[in-house]
């Protein structure tokens, strides 16, 4: 048996213990004269990989992504097993780092049993990793990646069940200007593909509405924000927008409040984790954030999912766990259809990719999902939420301020060119 790397561990969804193995080997008990039940012939193994940060500062969301996919595979694998294939989930830790994600992707594509990927959490990891998947026809369904270039490259193998930052950034700007009634903002980003991208979309729409952007700064600082806080204090904005992730933003928000800044805080879905409250405490109470993934309790069909997740993993689901469940469920449906089209044999990766892209009116936990020509949902839901408590245990109780169902912008050669693709 091949020794597993530190980055890879296998969740054997169909695995049994020693007792179960012995029971499986024993002849079935049947009534006298009754035919013994037939078991499907095992034709092989089909694996679904996940890629997300399972270590480091973003591991809370990365683990939730993996867990959501794992729960879907455990609950929905039986149609594929009945067709004669074992189903396994193989989880990879991309550490929220592009180079690690790409290295993992190369390992993934070289395992012929892996026919699909659920991931990633970070757009900056997903984009270069998906370039590897593309070369091997390996389909990817993302529960969380929001940068427009995820899908604007128009690759058959790249899909997502969530919305986009060009829409999310505009939603945040319109909420700030029209509903919070602020006219000045200071915009910060973390210099990542995701954080800088959504910050730019917020900035541009805020200006279009008539707002004044008093500063636009990128920072990779994680601990000492004194120079940045001093710079912001000098211009006295009504609002501070942070395009980035909770583990960095939480430290900034706390230091900003400790230094006496009174500006309102706003951010994108990178803020959406109970860890933000754990890091920043009362500093983030009453702040708003936009998201493409509301707490699972917001979705009408998610009650059983929340119960099952808590029973299986011993904790409440984090944002994007329900989206990961839906991503894996779409893949499982596509695998089943591709196996049937292949006459019961293991399908090619391209066949699976084509079935995934053909997804139409799939009723998931988070809503009805249909992919458009480039792999975006034909309509995605965007949320504005308000933090009500400094207690991380109450994160799922954040107030839903509003939600909007919005279509993505039309795919054009200009959008593709922005992502480095030319026809």
Rosetta blueprint (number, residue, H / E / L):
1 X L
2 X L
3 X L
4 X L
5 X L
6 X L
7 X L
8 X E
9 X E
10 X E
11 X E
12 X L
13 X L
14 X L
15 X L
16 X L
17 X L
18 X H
19 X H
20 X H
21 X H
22 X H
23 X H
24 X H
25 X H
26 X L
27 X L
28 X L
29 X L
30 X L
31 X L
32 X L
33 X L
34 X L
35 X L
36 X L
37 X L
38 X L
39 X L
40 X L
41 X L
42 X L
43 X L
44 X E
45 X E
46 X E
47 X E
48 X E
49 X E
50 X E
51 X E
52 X E
53 X L
54 X L
55 X L
56 X L
57 X L
58 X L
59 X H
60 X H
61 X H
62 X H
63 X H
64 X H
65 X H
66 X H
67 X H
68 X H
69 X H
70 X H
71 X H
72 X H
73 X H
74 X H
75 X H
76 X H
77 X L
78 X H
79 X H
80 X H
81 X H
82 X H
83 X L
84 X L
85 X E
86 X E
87 X E
88 X E
89 X E
90 X E
91 X E
92 X E
93 X E
94 X L
95 X L
96 X L
97 X L
98 X H
99 X H
100 X H
101 X H
102 X H
103 X H
104 X H
105 X H
106 X H
107 X H
108 X H
109 X H
110 X L
111 X L
112 X L
113 X L
114 X E
115 X E
116 X E
117 X E
118 X E
119 X E
120 X L
121 X L
122 X L
123 X H
124 X H
125 X H
126 X H
127 X H
128 X H
129 X H
130 X H
131 X H
132 X H
133 X H
134 X H
135 X H
136 X L
137 X L
138 X L
139 X E
140 X E
141 X E
142 X E
143 X L
144 X L
145 X L
146 X L
147 X L
148 X L
149 X H
150 X H
151 X H
152 X H
153 X L
154 X L
155 X L
156 X L
157 X L
158 X E
159 X E
160 X E
161 X L
162 X L
163 X L
164 X L
165 X H
166 X H
167 X H
168 X H
169 X H
170 X H
171 X H
172 X H
173 X H
174 X H
175 X H
176 X H
177 X H
178 X H
179 X H
180 X L
181 X L
182 X L
183 X L
184 X E
185 X E
186 X E
187 X E
188 X E
189 X E
190 X L
191 X L
192 X L
193 X H
194 X H
195 X H
196 X H
197 X H
198 X H
199 X H
200 X H
201 X H
202 X H
203 X H
204 X H
205 X H
206 X H
207 X H
208 X H
209 X H
210 X L
211 X L
212 X E
213 X E
214 X E
215 X E
216 X E
217 X E
218 X E
219 X L
220 X L
221 X L
222 X L
223 X L
224 X L
225 X L
226 X H
227 X H
228 X H
229 X H
230 X H
231 X H
232 X H
233 X H
234 X H
235 X H
236 X L
237 X L
238 X L
239 X E
240 X E
241 X E
242 X E
243 X E
244 X L
245 X L
246 X H
247 X H
248 X H
249 X H
250 X H
251 X H
252 X H
253 X H
254 X H
255 X H
256 X H
257 X H
258 X H
259 X L
260 X L
261 X L
262 X L
263 X L
264 X E
265 X E
266 X E
267 X E
268 X L
269 X H
270 X H
271 X H
272 X L
273 X L
274 X H
275 X H
276 X H
277 X H
278 X H
279 X H
280 X H
281 X H
282 X H
283 X H
284 X H
285 X L
286 X L
287 X L
288 X E
289 X E
290 X E
291 X E
292 X L
293 X L
294 X L
295 X L
296 X H
297 X H
298 X H
299 X L
300 X H
301 X H
302 X H
303 X H
304 X H
305 X H
306 X H
307 X H
308 X H
309 X H
310 X H
311 X H
312 X H
313 X H
314 X L
315 X L
316 X L
317 X L
318 X L
319 X L
320 X L
321 X H
322 X H
323 X H
324 X H
325 X H
326 X H
327 X H
328 X H
329 X H
330 X H
331 X H
332 X H
333 X H
334 X H
335 X H
336 X H
337 X H
338 X H
339 X H
340 X H
341 X H
342 X L
343 X L
344 X L
345 X L
346 X L
347 X L
348 X L
349 X H
350 X H
351 X H
352 X H
353 X H
354 X H
355 X H
356 X H
357 X H
358 X L
359 X L
360 X L
361 X L
362 X E
363 X E
364 X E
365 X L
366 X L
367 X E
368 X E
369 X E
370 X L
371 X E
372 X L
373 X L
374 X L
375 X L
376 X L
377 X E
378 X L
379 X L
380 X E
381 X E
382 X E
383 X E
384 X E
385 X E
386 X E
387 X L
388 X L
389 X L
390 X L
391 X L
392 X H
393 X H
394 X H
395 X H
396 X H
397 X H
398 X L
399 X E
400 X E
401 X E
402 X E
403 X E
404 X E
405 X E
406 X E
407 X L
408 X L
409 X L
410 X L
411 X L
412 X L
413 X H
414 X H
415 X H
416 X H
417 X H
418 X H
419 X L
420 X L
421 X L
422 X L
423 X L
